[in-house]
Amino acid sequence: MRIISICPSNTELVVYLGLSEHLIALDDFSDWPNDLNHLPRVGPDLSINMDLVEAYQPDLVLASLSVPGMEKNITELEKRNIPHVVFNPQSLQDIAEDLLTLGKLTNHEERSKKVVEEFLSFIHTYKKISLSIKNKKTVYFEWWPNPIFTPGEVNWLTEISQLAGAKNIFADVKVASVQTTWEDVFRRNPEHICLSWVGVKQSRMKNPAHVLKRTGSQELQAVKNNNIHLLEEALYCRPSPRLLVGLEKLAHLLHPGIYPTMKHEKS
C-alpha cells in the first residue's frame, strides 16, 4: 500500500504500527526515525505541495487537523479526490483509536489491536502509580513564549501530567490551547516550569534565562528550586504514541525513583 503522511504525528503512527515500508513520501517536518530520511518530501505541513502528492498516486494520504491552518490540506485533498483520512486526536485514547483506524485502513487490524493493547497497558501502569502519589507536583507547560500559549484541560499534556504524578496549572481552562499572560502564570505559581515550544527543536531553544528576565520570576517556586526544564518538542507537542516516551521522562523528572525504568522508545 502506498502511503503519504503530511504531518509528523501521523508518520509516527505508521512507524508505531510497523508499517514504515508502505510510506512513499513525507511532509518536511517528519524527522523520526532517522531511517525515513531518504523518503521524498512534499512540503511543510501547512503548505503541502498537492501537485506533488497527486503525482505520487498514493493509495492513502494521512492528513491532520492538529495545527490551525491544516484545513486547506483537507480541502485540496477532497477537491482532487485523493484518498485520505484525517486525524485530530486530543487525548491518549484518541491516539489509540487512530492506531486502530489506521490498522483497519491498511489491512493490519490484528496488528493494530495488539499494538493498542500494549499502548493502553503502558498508560494503565502509569495511572496506577500516579494514583498512589500523594504529593502531586504542579506543572506549567509553555508552548510559546510571546504571546504565551499553554495547554488547557482538553489536551494530552494535562493527561500526561496526571499520569506523571502532577497537575497542569491550567487544567481548569476547558480548551485545548490557552493564550494567557505571564501575570496569570505567576499567580498560579507552579513548582515546575516545562518549556517545549511548538515547532522548535530542543537544541534551538534558548536556555531558561529568558524566563528569569520576566517580572517577579525569582519569587516563583519553580525558579527558587531550579526547576525550569527544556523538554523535547517532538515528545510533548505532537499527538502521537511517542507521547509515552515523554510521559516516561517527565515522570522520572518529577518523581525520580518512583516510576519504573522503561525504554519505550522504538528505534
N, C-alpha and C positions, 0 to 999 in steps of 0.2 A: 504494500500500500504506500502511495506517495503522499507524504505529509509535509506541509509547510507550517511552521509556527511563527507568528508575528508578534510574540510577546514572551519575554524571558520566563515568566512563571509557567506559561504553557509548555515551553521547551522542557522545563524541569519536570512537569507532569509526565511527559513522554519518556524521559530518562528514568524516572522513578518506576515506571511500568516495564522497563527493559525493552523499549521499542525504538531505540535510537537509530537502528538500521533503516527505519522507514522514513526518517527525516531527509528531505532533499534540499531544503533551504530554510534560512532563519532570518529574523529581524537583526538589526545591527547590534542590539544590546544583549542578546543571548550570549552569555560568557561562561557558562558552566554546563558540562565539564569541558576541560581543555581539548578532549579528543573530538569535539564537534567543530573546532575552529576551521577545519578545511571546507566546511559547507559554504556555498554561496550565500550572499546576503541580499535582502530585498528592501533595505532602508530602515531608518529608525521607527520605533513602534508607533509614533504619532504621525509619521509621514511615509507610510509604506508605498512602495512603487508597485501599484496594482497591475500595470502593464507587464512587469517582470513576473509577478505572481502568476498571472494568467498564462504567460508564455511557458511556464514550467508544467502546466497542465496537472495540477495536484488532484488527488482523489479527495483530499480533505485539508482545509485550512483551519488552524486553531487560532481563533480571534479572541479578543478580550475587551472588557469594559472597565478594567481595574484602574485606569487613569483617565481623567477627563480629557476629551479630545479624540479618544479612540472610536467614537461613534461614526466618524466619517469612513473608517475602515469597513465597518459593518455595512454602511450604506453602499459603498462601492462593490463589496463582495456580492450583495444582493442584486445590484444593478447588472452585474456581469454574470450572474447565475453560477458563481464559483461555489462548489460545495464547501460548507464551513459549519463550525459550531462556535458558539460564543460562551466563554466562561467569565463569571463575575463573582467569585467567592468572597464572602465577608467573614467566614469563620472556618475553623478546622473541619467541622462537619461538612461544610460546603465543599471543601477541598477533597474530602473523602468521596462525596457524591460525584465530583468532577472526574476523579480517577475511575469510578465505576462507569460513568458515561463514556469516557474515552476508551475504556476496555471494551465496552459493547460496540462502539462505532468501528473499532479496529479488529473485531472478532477475537478478542483476547479477554473475554468476560471472566473466565475462571481465574486467569492470572490476576486480573484486577481485583477480584474478590479476595484472593489470598493476600495481595499487597495491602489492601484496605484493612484487612483483619490485623495485620502487623502494625499498620499505622495507628489504628484505634487502640491496640493493646499498649503501645508506647505511651499514648496520651493517658490511658487509664492508670498506668503505673505512676505517672507524674501527678495525676489528680489525687490518687490515694495518698501519696506522700504530702502533697500540699495541704490536704485536709488535716494532717497531723501537726502542721506547723502553727504554733500559737502566735509567734512574733512575725506577723506579715509585714514585709517592707513596703514602703510607699515609693513609687517609681514615676518619674516624669520622662516620657519619650519625646524627643524633639525631632520632627520630620523635616522641618525647615526653619531657619533662624530669623528670616526677615521678609515678610511678616512671619510670626511664629505659627507653625502648624503642628498639631499633636493628635494622636489617635484618641477617639472618643469611645463610648460604650460599644457601638456596633462595629467592632474591629477586632481582628485576630490578635493584636498586641495586648488588648485588655484580657483576652483569654489566655494568651501566653504568660502574662503577668501572674494571673491567678494560679496557673499550673506550676509556676516557678516560686510559689510562696510569697507573692507580692500583690499589691493593688495599684493599678493605674490611677493616678490622682485626678484624671479627667474622665474616669469611668461613669461619672454622674451625668455627663453630657451625652444625650441619646442620639448621636450621629457617628458616622464613620471617621470623619476628619474634622478637627476643631481648629478654627482660626482664633487665636487668643492673643494675649499680651504678656509681657514679662511680669507686669504687676500682678496678674492673675496667678502665674506660676509661683511668684514669690509668696503670695498669700497662702497658697496650698503647701508650701514648704516641704518638698519631697526629701526623702532620705537618700535617694539615688537619682542622678541625672544621667540618662542614656541618650547619647547623640547618634542618630542614624539618619542622615539626610537623604531623601529620595533621589536616586539617580547619581549620587556622588559616592565613589568608592572610598573605602576607609583610608586608603593611602593618600587620597587627595583632600581629605578633610583637615580643617585647621585643628590645632591642638585645643584643649579645653580653655586656653587663656581667654578666648573671646567671651566665654560665659562669665569669667571673673571680672570683666570690664562692665558688666551690667549693674545697674543701680541696686545696691543692697545685697549683692550676691554673697559677700563674705559672711552674712548672717544666716544663710541657709544651712540646714543640717547636712545636705549633700556636700557642700563646699567645706564646711568645718571638718568633716570626716574624710575628706579627699575621695569622695565617691562620685566623680564625674567620669563616665565611661564612653569611649568611642566604640561603637558596635558596627559590624559589617552590614552595609545596606542590603546586600543580597540575602542575608539570613533573617531580616526583620521587616523589610519593606515590600517583599514580593509574596503574594498569596500562593505559595507552592509547598510541597511536602518538606522542603528544606527549612521551613519554619521550625521543625522539630529539632534541627541542629541548633538553631538559635535558642530554642527553649532549653536545650541541654546546657548550653554555655551560660545563659542567663541564670539558670537555677544554681549552677556551681558558683557563679559570681556573687549571688545574693546570699546563698546558704551553703558555703563550702563544707563538704563532709557529710551533708545530709542526703543528697541525691546520689543515685548510683553512677559509677563511672561507666559511660556507654559511648561507643563510637558509632553514631547513627549515620554519619555522612557516607554516601556512596562515592566510589572513585570516579 
